[in-house]
Amino acid sequence: MRVIRSYISSVMPSTLFAVFALVCSLTASTASAQSVNGRIEGTVRDAAEAVVPNASVIVTNPQTGAERNATTSDDGVFAIPEVPPGTYNVRVEATSFKTVNIPNVAVEVGTPASLNVELEAGEISEVVTVDASSAQEVVNTTNAEIGDVIERRRVLDLPLDGRNPLDLITLQAGASDTGRVNGVRARGINITVNGINASDNFNKSEDNIIDNPTIPVSVESVREFRVTTGLATAEFGRGSAQVNVVSQSGTNRFSGSLFEFHRNTALNANNFFNNRQGLPRETLIRNQFGGRIGGPVLIPKLYNGRDKTFSSFLTKARGSPPPKPSTASSIPSRHAREISVTSTVLLPIPTTSPTIRR
């Protein structure tokens, strides 16, 4: 009995944590919409530009071990839908042709990745490696959407006042720092996080749409997001502009980070009006700190989630003292505060009724 109790006490905390991670990851996977995932499509031809039917296409994610398969049609075309954003290895095999391996094929959020694969005659055991930059189309020829993807590199490296990654929406042509896109107010933007609507449908103020989405986002939690400013496909449903955010996901390797962002009055310059009035700088002490961890779901002696189930968690907090504003303002002088009306004008009031002449 003691052995069972000691086993339960040692395994139960990690088991509960893993079960919670499993539920969260399954919920996130079922909530993902088509607008979040991309797809890998393309055409397979031989050296004579003739299409190759019945070619086998294998797509593998080296970080998670996930594998998807497809076969080219009679027109040599293949398509693998619902591919989560990430970097993939694509292998194409066909009888009487050498195997073609294309590593580092990038799939971005809500964007199709189109490949043009050319097979050489030879044994299938021979492998030809093709660089993804030469096989993958740069221009989107699948649909007429106008937009761009803000990748994680820019989210991490570009300066953000307030640490809100959605401020980078202004990098897209037609977007302004007020949240408007192509002249349309910010309330016309539709924001989704992992396919779930994050727009506040009750408070449509321009400050609230970008700064306070119903699903909070942070620099550490965002993998990338796509800003579509025009001609969005029907799957998005509503909104003159679309912002599709994808959060960080776990892989077969445990990884994480700790962060601390500090802002201090001593590092700031005074503004023009304070300098003119001889006032000091406004007090600003802010600390934003937290951490993130991701990896496979592992339940000791019960479940091994490598190549199958992954999770990612983020926690953050912000601490700052009460603000002490010292900005210059217009204050009435002592004479103006003490001034009083010292004279009045009295109009005569008639005591007799006017004479009426006929």
ZAZATI-793750 format. One line per 3 residues: number of its first residue (from 0); their letters; for each residue x, y, z negated of C-alpha. Coordinates in nm, 3 decimals, padded with zeros to 5 digits. Each point is the difference from the previous one (the first is absolute). Layout:
<atoms>
NUM	a	X:Y:Z; ...
</atoms>
This chain:
<atoms>
0	mrv	00.000:00.000:00.000; 00.284:00.237:-00.084; 00.165:-00.077:00.333
3	irs	-00.319:00.089:00.189; -00.043:00.323:-00.195; 00.361:00.105:00.058
6	yis	-00.034:-00.079:00.371; -00.319:00.207:00.026; 00.150:00.293:-00.191
9	svm	00.306:00.004:00.226; -00.180:-00.046:00.331; -00.326:00.189:-00.060
12	pst	00.130:00.362:00.036; 00.177:-00.065:00.329; -00.292:-00.215:00.119
15	lfa	-00.254:00.275:-00.067; 00.222:00.253:00.176; 00.038:-00.228:00.302
18	vfa	-00.374:-00.074:00.015; -00.073:00.374:-00.012; 00.251:00.056:00.281
21	lvc	-00.158:-00.280:00.201; -00.349:00.151:-00.033; 00.125:00.346:00.094
24	slt	00.188:-00.126:00.303; -00.298:-00.204:00.121; -00.229:00.300:-00.046
27	ast	00.238:00.221:00.195; 00.029:-00.253:00.281; -00.376:-00.034:00.039
30	asa	-00.051:00.377:-00.014; 00.244:00.073:00.281; -00.178:00.135:00.304
33	qsv	00.090:-00.017:00.364; 00.110:00.361:-00.006; 00.285:-00.090:-00.241
36	ngr	00.156:-00.299:00.175; 00.161:00.018:00.340; 00.041:-00.268:00.264
39	ieg	00.269:-00.145:00.221; -00.089:-00.041:00.366; 00.183:-00.025:00.329
42	tvr	00.063:-00.172:00.329; 00.245:-00.281:00.078; 00.156:-00.012:00.349
45	daa	00.289:-00.176:00.168; 00.293:00.152:00.191; -00.216:00.023:00.317
48	eav	-00.265:00.209:-00.186; -00.245:-00.291:00.011; -00.208:-00.052:-00.314
51	vpn	00.071:-00.303:-00.219; -00.315:-00.174:-00.135; -00.010:-00.235:-00.300
54	asv	00.313:00.150:-00.157; 00.022:-00.037:-00.377; 00.042:00.323:-00.202
57	ivt	00.105:-00.028:-00.365; 00.001:00.311:-00.220; 00.180:-00.024:-00.337
60	npq	00.034:00.248:-00.285; 00.351:-00.059:-00.141; -00.087:00.166:-00.333
63	tga	-00.307:-00.208:-00.083; 00.043:-00.306:00.219; -00.345:00.051:00.154
66	ern	-00.032:-00.147:00.350; -00.258:00.057:00.276; -00.031:-00.183:00.331
69	att	-00.155:00.075:00.337; 00.002:-00.138:00.354; 00.008:00.206:00.317
72	sdd	-00.306:-00.008:00.224; -00.009:-00.077:00.371; 00.096:00.366:00.053
75	gvf	00.303:-00.036:-00.227; -00.155:00.223:-00.267; -00.001:-00.065:-00.375
78	aip	-00.139:00.189:-00.301; 00.037:-00.061:-00.373; -00.246:00.218:-00.195
81	evp	-00.008:00.101:-00.366; 00.376:00.021:-00.047; 00.092:00.189:-00.320
84	pgt	00.247:00.288:00.044; 00.359:-00.114:-00.017; 00.295:-00.130:00.200
87	ynv	-00.035:-00.331:00.182; 00.200:-00.249:00.203; -00.169:-00.114:00.324
90	rve	00.102:-00.324:00.172; -00.133:-00.099:00.343; 00.034:-00.356:00.132
93	ats	-00.110:-00.157:00.330; 00.086:-00.316:00.189; 00.289:00.039:00.250
96	fkt	00.094:00.338:-00.152; 00.252:00.113:-00.256; -00.140:00.100:-00.340
99	vni	-00.013:00.375:-00.056; 00.044:00.137:-00.353; -00.092:00.364:-00.071
102	pnv	00.090:00.110:-00.355; -00.109:00.316:-00.182; -00.327:00.061:00.183
105	ave	-00.166:00.284:-00.193; -00.374:-00.012:-00.068; -00.137:00.327:-00.136
108	vgt	-00.326:00.067:-00.177; -00.295:-00.003:00.238; 00.226:-00.009:00.305
111	pas	00.040:-00.276:00.261; 00.353:-00.120:00.080; 00.026:-00.086:00.372
114	lnv	00.279:-00.225:00.130; 00.122:-00.073:00.351; 00.179:-00.338:-00.010
117	ele	00.205:-00.137:00.288; 00.099:-00.368:-00.002; 00.305:-00.143:00.175
120	age	00.001:-00.343:00.158; 00.188:-00.256:-00.205; -00.023:-00.245:-00.288
123	ise	-00.241:00.081:-00.283; 00.277:-00.074:-00.249; 00.197:00.301:00.125
126	vvt	-00.084:00.321:-00.186; 00.023:00.351:00.140; -00.020:00.288:-00.249
129	vda	-00.158:00.318:00.129; 00.013:00.332:-00.182; -00.342:00.125:-00.110
132	ssa	00.069:00.349:00.136; 00.010:-00.136:00.356; -00.295:-00.239:-00.031
135	qev	-00.244:00.213:-00.201; -00.189:00.282:00.167; 00.054:00.342:-00.158
138	vnt	-00.310:00.170:00.142; -00.341:-00.126:-00.109; -00.174:-00.115:00.315
141	tna	-00.269:-00.203:-00.177; -00.232:00.286:-00.103; -00.026:00.379:00.023
144	eig	00.056:00.079:-00.368; 00.207:00.308:-00.084; 00.200:-00.031:-00.318
147	dvi	00.321:-00.097:-00.171; 00.124:-00.224:-00.280; 00.177:00.148:-00.302
150	err	00.238:-00.280:-00.092; 00.143:-00.066:-00.346; 00.333:00.161:00.087
153	rvl	-00.163:00.340:00.037; -00.225:-00.054:-00.302; 00.307:-00.058:-00.220
156	dlp	00.241:00.255:00.146; -00.207:00.308:00.082; -00.057:00.252:-00.284
159	ldg	-00.348:-00.010:-00.152; -00.121:00.265:-00.243; -00.228:-00.196:-00.232
162	rnp	00.116:-00.343:00.126; -00.310:-00.051:00.213; 00.087:-00.196:00.317
165	ldl	-00.320:00.116:00.171; 00.155:00.347:00.028; 00.201:-00.146:00.289
168	itl	-00.318:00.003:00.208; 00.116:00.347:00.108; 00.283:-00.162:00.198
171	qag	-00.255:-00.101:00.261; -00.067:00.244:00.283; -00.324:00.188:-00.059
174	asd	00.002:-00.038:-00.379; 00.042:00.300:-00.232; 00.109:00.034:-00.362
177	tgr	-00.363:00.066:-00.098; -00.095:-00.354:00.097; -00.173:00.098:00.322
180	vng	00.059:-00.206:00.313; -00.057:00.155:00.343; -00.196:00.280:-00.165
183	vra	-00.243:-00.236:-00.178; -00.026:00.043:-00.375; 00.164:-00.254:-00.230
186	rgi	-00.341:-00.140:-00.094; -00.006:-00.153:00.349; 00.303:-00.223:-00.080
189	nit	-00.070:-00.365:-00.077; 00.262:-00.154:-00.232; 00.030:-00.374:-00.058
192	vng	00.245:-00.190:-00.222; 00.052:-00.363:00.103; -00.321:00.021:00.199
195	ina	-00.210:00.133:-00.291; -00.164:00.342:00.023; 00.190:00.242:-00.226
198	sdn	-00.190:00.317:00.092; -00.215:00.156:-00.270; -00.343:00.010:00.163
201	fnk	-00.140:00.228:-00.274; 00.275:00.261:-00.030; 00.095:00.108:00.350
204	sed	00.209:00.303:-00.095; 00.316:00.044:00.203; 00.224:-00.016:-00.307
207	nii	-00.160:-00.321:-00.124; 00.019:-00.199:00.325; 00.380:-00.003:00.022
210	dnp	00.107:00.054:-00.360; -00.245:-00.232:-00.178; -00.107:-00.301:00.209
213	tip	-00.217:-00.249:-00.186; 00.279:-00.258:00.032; 00.317:00.170:-00.130
216	vsv	00.312:-00.022:00.212; 00.360:00.079:-00.091; 00.338:00.007:00.167
219	esv	00.101:-00.335:-00.149; -00.322:-00.180:00.087; -00.031:00.102:00.366
222	ref	00.166:-00.210:00.268; -00.116:00.216:00.292; -00.309:00.172:00.133
225	rvt	-00.139:00.096:00.337; -00.156:00.334:00.086; -00.240:-00.015:00.297
228	tgl	-00.103:00.345:00.113; -00.207:-00.083:00.305; -00.180:-00.268:00.202
231	ata	-00.013:-00.251:-00.285; -00.150:-00.337:00.090; -00.347:-00.103:-00.120
234	efg	00.132:-00.218:-00.282; 00.070:00.307:-00.212; -00.366:00.096:-00.018
237	rgs	00.007:00.367:-00.098; 00.224:00.301:-00.044; 00.153:00.236:00.250
240	aqv	00.346:-00.110:-00.119; 00.110:-00.329:-00.150; 00.265:-00.063:-00.267
243	nvv	00.071:-00.371:-00.056; 00.229:-00.073:-00.296; 00.166:-00.336:-00.063
246	sqs	00.151:-00.069:-00.341; 00.315:-00.193:-00.079; -00.040:-00.377:-00.013
249	gtn	00.206:-00.274:-00.160; 00.237:-00.235:00.179; 00.182:-00.324:-00.079
252	rfs	00.260:00.204:-00.188; -00.073:00.186:-00.322; 00.077:00.367:00.045
255	gsl	-00.086:00.319:-00.179; 00.109:00.345:-00.098; -00.004:00.250:-00.285
258	fef	-00.037:00.370:00.068; 00.011:00.331:-00.181; -00.063:00.337:00.166
261	hrn	00.078:00.304:-00.210; -00.084:00.365:00.060; 00.138:00.272:-00.223
264	tal	-00.030:00.377:-00.035; 00.378:00.030:00.004; 00.009:-00.139:00.354
267	nan	-00.261:00.239:00.142; 00.030:00.354:00.130; -00.216:00.284:-00.125
270	nff	-00.260:00.150:00.230; 00.009:00.350:00.142; -00.276:00.147:-00.216
273	nnr	00.147:-00.129:-00.327; 00.338:00.142:00.092; -00.159:00.334:00.080
276	qgl	-00.169:00.017:-00.342; 00.302:-00.139:-00.185; -00.183:-00.316:-00.103
279	pre	00.164:-00.342:-00.043; -00.067:-00.307:00.210; -00.312:-00.207:-00.058
282	tli	00.060:-00.296:-00.227; -00.007:-00.327:00.192; 00.109:-00.326:-00.162
285	rnq	-00.133:-00.308:00.177; 00.099:-00.365:-00.017; -00.145:-00.265:00.230
288	fgg	00.121:-00.349:-00.078; -00.100:-00.359:00.054; 00.093:-00.325:00.166
291	rig	-00.102:-00.254:00.262; 00.053:-00.375:00.027; -00.103:-00.246:00.269
294	gpv	00.061:-00.361:00.090; -00.158:-00.343:00.033; -00.265:-00.119:-00.244
297	lip	00.157:-00.267:-00.221; -00.181:-00.193:-00.273; 00.252:-00.215:-00.190
300	kly	-00.061:-00.371:00.062; -00.335:00.077:00.167; 00.036:00.205:00.318
303	ngr	00.276:00.115:00.233; -00.113:00.289:00.219; 00.309:00.030:00.218
306	dkt	-00.093:00.026:00.370; -00.367:00.017:-00.108; -00.105:00.252:-00.266
309	fss	00.159:00.332:-00.091; -00.072:00.292:-00.230; 00.123:00.352:-00.065
312	flt	-00.061:00.223:-00.302; 00.069:00.367:-00.066; -00.028:00.208:-00.314
315	kar	00.072:00.368:-00.037; -00.054:00.289:-00.240; 00.058:00.372:-00.015
318	gsp	00.097:00.210:-00.297; 00.015:00.377:-00.025; -00.050:00.256:-00.278
321	ppk	-00.291:00.247:00.014; 00.066:00.271:00.260; 00.118:00.341:-00.115
324	pst	-00.073:00.241:00.282; 00.204:00.318:00.010; -00.105:00.143:00.332
327	ass	-00.033:00.371:00.043; -00.353:00.136:-00.019; -00.172:00.337:00.004
330	ips	-00.084:00.107:-00.357; -00.188:00.326:-00.074; 00.209:00.259:-00.178
333	rha	-00.073:00.112:-00.357; -00.148:00.326:00.125; -00.229:-00.189:00.238
336	rei	-00.120:-00.232:-00.277; -00.071:00.287:-00.241; -00.155:00.239:00.249
339	svt	-00.358:00.107:-00.075; -00.256:00.220:00.166; 00.026:00.340:-00.175
342	stv	-00.247:00.201:00.203; -00.345:-00.058:00.129; -00.222:00.190:00.238
345	llp	-00.352:00.059:-00.120; -00.266:00.070:00.258; -00.287:00.233:-00.103
348	ipt	-00.331:-00.172:-00.049; -00.304:00.209:00.106; -00.252:00.056:-00.280
351	tsp	-00.282:00.132:00.216; -00.163:-00.150:00.297; 00.071:00.168:00.333
354	tir	-00.256:00.245:00.142; -00.184:-00.126:00.298; -00.104:00.264:00.255
357	r	-00.290:-00.050:00.233
</atoms>
